[in-house]
Amino acid sequence: MAHNLSQCRLLVKKAVAAGAQALFLPEASDYIAPNASETVSLVQPASSSPFVLGLQSSAREHRLPINVGIHEPSPKNENKVVNSLVWINEDGQIEHRYQKLHLFDVDIPGGPVLKESNSVEKGTEIVSPFPTAVGNVGLLICFDLRFPEPSISLRRQGAHIITYPSAFTVATGRAHWSALLCARAIETQSYVIAAAQVGSHNEKRTSYGHSMIVSPWGDIVAELGGENKGEPEIAVGEIDLERMEKIRKEMPLLRRTDVYPEV
């Protein structure tokens, strides 16, 4: 975790140098363990986690909001953790928190068998979008990307930006990552920001990478690669809320909630 904190602090400095108004970091930025028992044994409360405290200090020092995925102890089950996404404001305070709704339980032919539910407690609510310097942000995580309903709900509640910090597998990333991100952006007419883990974490786990910012029209505004180059990178993009509003006005998506349920 100390190494991950140092990498994230370097990204903070790069974001500040680039003039960014907020920094979006990947899912599980604190650690990715090789098994369920180690995932649980490593977890610490945010209030005492050196990783979280270190990022809070950096946010405060640089007056830069940071959105970051972390693990937290489950309040319901001591044998599980919570896959959280927290918004640390420019004062270094955790202002918003989302708990991952959809857990990644898959058995990929020729690939890994991953059962996130073995160690993670699933979330139970969609967190309403909140105002930031870059627009109204709605929080989702990784596997949530495969379900359009939460993003549509966030758009209905006023989101301008929807996040998908991730640690996608290489196999699923190659097949679906870009297509799903563009789909969520187009159908919600919102910016999508997807900060992604990249490279090998341990002998069992490698992440696809390709962090991406997608416009409400489905254009890829910025994208990183799929290889760990040693030093972490950032993708920088402009959030043009005027263009977003123009897209929404010129192509209104009027949902037939008289025929199907509103989400």
Disulfide bonds with the S-S distance in Angstrom:
none
